[in-house]
Amino acid sequence: MREVLGELLEWWSDGQSVGVATVVATWRSAPRPAGASMLVGPDGTAVGSVSGGCVEGAVYELAQQVVDDGAPVLHRYGVSDGDALAVGLTCGGVLDVFVEKVSRETFPDLDKVAADIASSQPVAVVTVVAHTDPTWIGRRLIVRPDGAEQPVRGGLGSRRADDAVTDDVRGLLAQGRSTLLTYGPDGQRRGEGMRVFCSAYAPKPRLLVFGAIDFAAAVARVGSFLGYRVTVCDARPVFATPVRFPDADEVIVEWPHRYLRRQAEVGALDSRTVITVLTHDPKFDVPLLEVALRIPVVAYVGAMGSRRTHDDRLARLREAGVTDDELAGLSSPIGLDLGARTPEETAVSIAAEIIALRWGGVGERLGATTGAIHHGPDLARELPRT
């Protein structure tokens, strides 16, 4: 919902009702991930997408119907052998889409949730999308971390269900992960009868770019496009300026290893943090990588340089006491083999490696491979019973 939140909040603030369709589960080659949303506004305007065009027409009509009668609907879209070109996903995927009416009456806390997201405060919105008791469907729970001013608001239907879901959602919120959860009708850990969708809005993942060079500007631009909060850090104030890095969220003038060590000590790095070392200068790289490779939580550490630079860097790091196990966490030379030459092409190569490692891709041409296109934990899931 993040990508359509601005339009939704504007209509909500005007007292209008909006049809909101959200992908809550996907299987096989579904084109959009869980959490993707489409709005149908009071003037008939469609904003966003749930399938990249495959089923938008059908979802649009369903959203209008839901706004008219107020009853939320969970609908599955996919392909059957005899219906491959009708209202379905010709790519072969399957989507579960939850369609609801959103207004001041149905979602009174939307403005507070939007404020949390805008200020990078973690918040999760949990919605009942299926239940044996139809009166539970559409009920909502707002979950924030322990210690927040209002850690839990709303309710799903019972204290037991609220407590069970809150415990699970706090873990998802820490990871910034949105997903569908299944419980018994009253929140029992075993059994079926209630399905809830958790939309987790964690702060943006961090991309730390060390080295204020032209390649860093391109990496910052691509990282921002991919949704990262980008920090550029360099010890040289003449190069590390906001003017040279307009796409960075912050530009830090400090010795890189000192900055990174302090960020680790204050808990500002997590399992989604990406570190790129682009200076290819030993006096910066070696002390920085000593710190980076000993931070267990980060998702990726990559370093730029030729193969000769890479070999020299490894030797220097070993002399500094970095172990082979620690060196195994280094992606160097950085990026995938795309034949990149320009800073922009190199930034795409680096981004491609980060994406592949995040989702389990292999970096080969899709036309030369077989099997599933989309990687991730959902591939292992079976279609749920309906």
Stockholm file with secondary structure:
# STOCKHOLM 1.0

chainA/1-386         MREVLGELLEWWSDGQSVGVATVVATWRSAPRPAGASMLVGPDGTAVGSVSGGCVEGAVYELAQQVVDDGAPVLHRYGVSDGDALAVGLTCGGVLDVFVEKVSRETFPDLDKVAADIASSQPVAVVTVVAHTDPTWIGRRLIVRPDGAEQPVRGGLGSRRADDAVTDDVRGLLAQGRSTLLTYGPDGQRRGEGMRVFCSAYAPKPRLLVFGAIDFAAAVARVGSFLGYRVTVCDARPVFATPVRFPDADEVIVEWPHRYLRRQAEVGALDSRTVITVLTHDPKFDVPLLEVALRIPVVAYVGAMGSRRTHDDRLARLREAGVTDDELAGLSSPIGLDLGARTPEETAVSIAAEIIALRWGGVGERLGATTGAIHHGPDLARELPRT
#=GR chainA/1-386 SS CGGGHHHHHHHHHTTCCEEEEEEEEEESSCSSCTTCEEEECTTSCEEECSSTTSSHHHHHHHHHHHHHHCCCEEEEECCCTTCTTSSSCTTSCEEEEEEEEESTTTCTTHHHHHHHHHTTCCEEEEEEEEESSGGGTTCEEEECCTTSSSSEEECSSSHHHHHHHHHHHHHHHHHTCCEEEEECTTSCSSSCSEEEEEEEECCCCEEEEESCSHHHHHHHHHHHHTTCEEEEEESCTTTCCTTTCTTCSEEEESCHHHHHHHHHHTTCCCTTCEEEECCCCHHHHHHHHHHHTTCTTCSEEEECCCHHHHHHHHHHHHHTTCCHHHHTTEECSCSCCSCCCSHHHHHHHHHHHHHHHHHTCCCSCGGGCCSCSSCSGGGGCCCCCC
#=GC SS_cons         CGGGHHHHHHHHHTTCCEEEEEEEEEESSCSSCTTCEEEECTTSCEEECSSTTSSHHHHHHHHHHHHHHCCCEEEEECCCTTCTTSSSCTTSCEEEEEEEEESTTTCTTHHHHHHHHHTTCCEEEEEEEEESSGGGTTCEEEECCTTSSSSEEECSSSHHHHHHHHHHHHHHHHHTCCEEEEECTTSCSSSCSEEEEEEEECCCCEEEEESCSHHHHHHHHHHHHTTCEEEEEESCTTTCCTTTCTTCSEEEESCHHHHHHHHHHTTCCCTTCEEEECCCCHHHHHHHHHHHTTCTTCSEEEECCCHHHHHHHHHHHHHTTCCHHHHTTEECSCSCCSCCCSHHHHHHHHHHHHHHHHHTCCCSCGGGCCSCSSCSGGGGCCCCCC
//
